[in-house]
Amino acid sequence: MGIKTLLRGESKNVEYKLTPLSRSINYTKTAVAFANGQGGCLVFGVEDQTLRVVGIAEDKVFTVMDSISDAIVNSCEPLIIPDITMRDVAGKTVIVAEIAPGLQRPYHIKSLGQEQGTFVRVAGTTRQADQPTIRELTIEGSNRSFDQVQCLGLSVTEEDIEALCASLTKTAKDNAEDPEKVKTVTEKQLLQWGVLAEQDGQLVPINAYAILTGNTAVRSVVQCGVFKGTTKAVFVDRREFAGTPQELIEESYQYVLRNIHMGARFKGVYRQDVYEIPPDAIRELIVNAIVHRSYIDHSSIQIAIYDNRLEITSPGRLPMGQTIERMKQGYSKIRNEALASAFEYMGYIEHWGSGILRVLQEVRDAGLPEPEFLGGDTDLRINIYRNGSETGSDDGIVTGLRRDSLSDDGIVTGLRRDSLSDDGIVEGTTSKTSAAPNAAIEVLPSQKERILDALRKNASISISDAIRILGVQERQAQRILKSLVEEGSAVKIGAARATRYAEAKKRTELHE
């Protein structure tokens, strides 16, 4: 690290000490924190508040260097060997002790023991690690991931395994462009991923198994909330979701879409729904939070919707070797290896680290500010700032409408009376957006045919399946399915959230 970088101020990777104090723990605990994190430098001879370079007396430089090295080597466990050098700054000598990221984590101060003597860096300060962090460091030090550790107290039957295989296979087919090319998940595949393990001739469930089946042996919860203003002072609505990863993704994704603004782009007399935040970016961030979070930390994923932003917080420090900067450049570091394999199979993620890059591009294309990435020391928080416009834009989009501003027939409702002219035209927009508010969304023959093709290939499909197949919003998918039912091509099965649709012919054959 260059001297100019070292003197820019204290940070996650740099800490100043005026002189090596008699109580070496004041800097050895920082050495431990650097080794438990991304590494860093202790700079001796610089005043931390003013950045004033005081330097180390020339006749004491080598004595001081030896004492720093001895203190770190003798106080820390496992062994930490610093790289200590002298640097000249405007004729004054400073001492730099560089600590590399350690592989034998957790590192701690011997005299304090592991529980009290483990330290980490948080926002440029050295702090004592809590138990979840120590467990995470231990997992990292053993070169394995928490989701590949046996889930104690949980057992598994052949029926349980078959049910999980069927669930994963179904999701993969639902997400695939060509379901016929999707291979069925088998017990052997679960063993290969590390979702199951063989012990004394018996199959035992791994933590990834508990997560993928929604078992409470491993806590997996998403908390969603809508807040008034830009802080959490006033709740408008809150929900908590638990279950399988597929359920968490879908329920939290739909919650966000229900609670952000939706505008309308008109082509002729037909409207196209346009969300203020790209739905694909929202879904990608939710998927990333679920697959890459720390499951050792019992905190929940939090999705907060404020007046000015969407905020998604994922528990746990960034995995060893990962940084926010590298993440934004497309570098992928997998925390949960078994989960990642299952998610890749289901079509939720790629192993190429392209997810965050896609989010950045989609948000940029939508004309929104670049997403904000915060933390990484104890959790990762990502903010997407919302478009504050409440009127029609120049490209013919009516913004400021909420998802519930549409009636069941796709009619714009809930507008202020003064936003409509006497002839029922939306005012305050360009001429491109002027249209009668009762203009229905067109159901295209090609859309019907794609759904019918899906019904022929599958026993049944859900509203969510139709949304994925067509790339339309929920209400349009409902209209298309409803039209197929009305014309006798499809039948509706079940009610409420359990509603599914099947080909009419297939349903008749089943009854026969």
N, C-alpha and C positions, 0 to 999 in steps of 0.2 A: 504494500500500500504506500503510495507516494506521500511525501511530507505535507504537501498542500492539502491533500485529502484528510490527513490525520489532524490538521489544525483548523478544520472547518467547524468544529464543535463536537460535543459528545453526541453519540448516537447509539444505535443498537450494537454497533461493532467497534466503538471507540469510547474509552474512558480515560480521563485525566487524573493524575495525582501530582500534587506539588512536589512532594518528596516521599520516599518510602517510609511510612510511619513505623514506629516501633512495634505497633500491633499489626502484624502482617495480614491478619484476617481481613483487614479493610480492602486489600486488593486480591488476596487469594480466592475469596468467594467470587470475585468478578472473573478470575481466571477459570473457575469452575463453571460459571454461567456461560462463558464463551465456549468452553469445551462441550457443554451440553446443547449449544446452539449452532450458529453458523460460523463460529470462530470470531476473533476480534483482536484488538490491540490495546494494551495498557501503555499510556504515554506518561512518563515521569519527567517533571520539570515544567509543567504547564498548569496554570491556575484555571480551574474549571469554570468559574463564574465569568471571568473577564477574558479568557483565552490568552492572557499575558504569558509570554514565554520567559520563565525565570531561569531555567536551566539547572544543571547539576554541576557543582564545583569540579574543576578539572582534576584536582588531586584526589577526589573521592569517586570518580566515575566507575572505575573497575571494581572498587569495593562494593559500591551500590549494586552494580550488575550482578556480582556474585551473591549478594544477600537476597536479591529478588529471585534469582534462579533457585537458591537453596530453599527459600520459603515456599515457593510454588511446588517444587519437587517433593519436599518433605511433608507438606500439609495436605496434599490432594490425593484422592484415591478414586479410581485407578490412577496410575502415574500420568502426570501431565508434564511434558518437557517443553518449556517455552523457547522460542527463538528470540534471543535478546541482542539488540544492536544499538549503536550510538548514531544519532543524527545531528547534523549541524544546522541550526536555525539562527541566521543573523549573528553568527559568531558565538552562539551559546549552544551548549550540548544538552540534548534531551535523550532519554533512554526509552526505547520502544521494546516492549515484551509482547511478541505476537503469539497468540494461542490458536492452534488449528482446531477445527471441529473434531471432536472425539468419536471414536467408533465403539468404545467400551462403556457406553452409558448405562446408568447414570453416574456422573462424577460428583464427588462430594468432599467436604472437609472432614478429614479423619477424626479429629477431636470432637466433632459434633454428631457424627454418625450420619447414616444415609437419610433418615427421616427428617432431621433438623438441619443437616448440612448440605442439602442439594439446592443449588441456586440456578436461576435462569434469567435471561435478559427480557425485560418487558418495556417497550417504548423508551429505550435508552437508560433504563435503570436496572439494577441487580436486585432480584427478589427471591425470597425463599419459595421453593416449588411446593405445590400442594400434592396430595396423594395421587389424583388422576394423572398429573404431569409426571410424577415419579414412575408410575406404572407405564405410561407412554414411553418414557425414556428407557425403561427396562426392556420393553418390547423392541425398541429400535436397536438397543445394544445386543439383543439376541438374534438380530437379523431376520426377524419374522414380523408378521402383522397380527394384530389382535383378532381379526376375523378368522385367522387360521389356527387359533388356540381352541382346545377342546372346551365345549360348553358343559361345565360340571353341573350335575343334578338334572340334566335333560337326557331323555332316552328317545329312541326312534324305532319305529316299526316299518315293515315293508310297505304297508299301506300309506304311512306318512311319506316315505320316499317317493312312492308312485304319485302321490298327490302333488308333491313339490315339482317333480319332473313334468307333470301335466300342466301345472300352472306356468312354469317357465317357458315351456314349449308354446303354449297358447299365446302368451305375451309376445314372444318372438315372431310368431306368425302374424299376429295383429299388427305389429310394427314393420313387417317386411313388405317390400314392394311385390315380391313374388313368394307367397306363403309356401308354395310347393317345394321350394328350394331349401326350406328350413328343416334341419335334421332334428329329430326328436331327442330331448335330453334323456340320458340314461343314468343309472346308478354309477356306472363306470365314469361317466363324465363328471358327476358330482365329486367323486373321489379324486379325479384328476385336477379339478379346480381347487380342491381343499375345503369343500363344503361339508364333506364327510371324511372320516378317517377309519382305518381298520385297526383294531386293538384286540389282541388275544382272539383273533378269529371272528370278532364281532364288529359291526359297524357302529360308530359312535358319532353323534352330532358335534359339529364345530360351531363356533360363534356365528359364522356366516350362515349356517343353517337356521339358527334362531332368528337372525335378522331377516332372511328371505322368507321365512314362514310367519313373520310377525309375532313370534313368541316373546312373551314379556321377560324371559330370562336375560335378554339383552334389550335395554331400553331404547326404543326408537320412536320418537314423538316429534311432530311438527306443530308448533304453536303459530297461529295466524291471528293478526289483529289489524283493525283499522283505527287510526287515531286522528283526532281533530288537531290541526296545526302541524307543527314540525317536531314535537316532542311527545313522549309517552304520558304526558300529564292527564290527558282526557281520552278515555276509551270510547269508541263509537260502536265497535263490535269485536268479538273475539271468538275463536274456535280452536279446538285442539284435536289433532288427528293422530291415530295410532293404527298400526296394521302392517301389512306387507309393503315393501318398497313401491310396488306398482300402485297400491291404494294411496300411499302417501303422496306420490307424484301427482296422480290424477286429482285427488281431492284438494290439495294445496294449490295446484295450478288453476283449477276451476274457481277456487276462492279468490285468487288474485284477479282473474278476468272479470269476475262479478263485481269487483270493487274498484276498478280503475275506469277511467273515461273511455268512451267509445264514440268515435265520430263516424261520419258517413261520406263516402265518395260516390257521386252520382255519375253514371254513364247512361245518357239518355234519361229514361224515366226510372231506371233501376238503381238501387243503392247497394253499395258494397260497404260492409262494416270494416272500420279501421281503428284498431286500438292505439292509444297514445304511446304504449310501450310495446315493441314487437313481441307477440306471444311466443315465438320460437326462442327468443332470448330469455324470457321468463322461465320457460320449461327447462332450458339448458342449465340455468343457474340452480333451479330446484333439484334437478338430477345430480348435478355436481355436489351440492350440499349433502345429499343423502348418501352418495357412494363414497365421498372423500372425507366425511366428518370423522371425528374421533368417537368411537363407541365406548371407549374407556370412560370418557367424560359423560356423566349422566345428565348433562344439560340437554335442552331441546333445541332443535333447529328453530329459529324464529324468523317469521316473515311478517314484516311490519309495513303497512301502507300509510304514509303520511300525505299531507296536502301537496308536498313538493317532491316526494321521492318514494321509491320502492326499496326496502332495505331487507336483505337476506343475510342472516348470521348463522354460520356453521361452527359448532363447538370444536375446540381442539386447536393446538398450535400447528403450524404448517409442518409437513413431514420433513425429516432430515434431508437436507440438500435442496429443498424447495424455497423459493423466495417469491414475493409478489411480482418483482420485475421479470423473473424467468417465466412465471406463469403467464404474464401478459405477452410474452414472446412466443408462447406456444409450447414451452417445455412442460412435460407431464411427469409428475412424481406420484406414483400410486401408493396410497396409505393402506387400503384394504384390498389385497391382491385377489382373494377369492371372490369378493363382491364385484370387483371390477371385471373379472372374467364372466360372471353371470350377467352383469349389466351389458357388457359388450355383446354377448350372445343374444340378449333380448332386444338389441338395437337401440339402447339408450345412450351409449357412449362409444367412442373410438379410443384406441390405445395410442393415437398419434398426438394427443394434446391439442386438438383443433377446436375443442368446445369453447374455450374462453376467447379464442381468436374470432370464432363465428359470432359470439355475443358482441364483441367490440365492433365488428363490421355491421351487424344488424342495427345496433343502437346508433352508430354513425350514419347509416343509410336513412334512418328515421328522422335525422336532423336533431337528435338529442345530444346533450353533453356526454363526453366519454364517461363510462361507469367509474365509480370511485372505489378503490380497494383499500381497506383499512385493517390494521391489526396484523394478525399472523403469529403473534406471540402466545396468546391464550385462546383466541378464536379468529375467524376470518369474516369480515363484514364487507358486503358489496352493495353499493348504492347505485340505483339508476334514477336519475332525476327526471321528473315528469315534465311534459310540455304544459306550461301554464296557460296557453291560449284558450279562450272560451268562445271564440268567434270563428267564422269561416276563414280558411286560409286561402292563399292565392292559387293553390293547386286544386281547388274545388272540394276541399274536405270540410265537413261541418264537424267541429270538435266540441268538447264540453258536454256531450251526451253520455249518460251512464248506460250500462248494459240493461238496466231495468227500465230504460226509456223506450223500449220496444214492447208493443203489445204482442199477443200470440200470433197475430197476422203480419208482424213485421212493420207495424205502423209506428211512426215517431210519436211518442207521447211524452208528457211531463215537461213540455216546453213552456216557458213563460208566455202569457197571452200576447205580450208586446213583441214576441219574436216571430209572430205570424202576421202576415198582412191580411187584408179582408178576403182575398181570394185563396187563402190557405197556403201561401208561399213562405218558406223559411227566409226571414229577412236577415240582414247583417252579413250576407255572404256574397260572393261574386256571382255573376250570371250563370256560371257553370253549375252551381249548387242549387239553383232554384228548381224546386220540384214539389209536386203535391205531396203532402205528408202521408197520404194513404197509398202511395205507390208501393205495390207488393214486390217482394224479391222473386225474381224469375227462377223457376225450377227447370233446369236445362235437361233435355233428353239424354245427353251424354252423362250427366250426373246420375240419372236414374239407372242407366245401363251399367255404370261402374259399381253401384250398390248391388244391383241384381247379380252381377258377376261375383261379387263377394259373398252374396247369399248362396250362390250355387256351390262355392268352394268350402263354405263353413256351415256348421249346423245352425248357427245363429250369430248375430252381431249386435253390439250395443250402440248407443248414441256416440260414445267415445270412439268406437271403431269407425263409424261413419265420418266423424270429424277428421280422423287421421287419413282415411282413404281419399276424401275429397279435398281436404285442405280448406274447409269452410268453417264458419262459426257454428256454435251449437244450435242456434235457432234455425239456421238454414238447413242443417242436417235433419232437424226435427221435421221441417216442412217437406223435405224430400221423402223421408221415410213414411210420413203421414200420407203423402200422395200415392205412394206405392201400395199402402194398405187399402186406401180408398178405391184404387183401381183393381184390387184383387191379386196383385202380384206378390205381396208380402203379407205376413200376419204378425200381429203384436202379441208378445208373450210376457206375462208378468205385469207388474205395475211399479210406479215410483222408481227408485234407484235400481231395482232389479229388472227393469224393462229391457227386453231384447226383441229382435226381429228375425224372422226366418222366412225362407222362400215358401210361398203358399203351397206349391206342389209338394215340397219336402215335408211340410207339416201334415198334409193329407196322407202321404205315404206312411208316415209314422203312425197315424191313427188306424190305418188299414192293417 
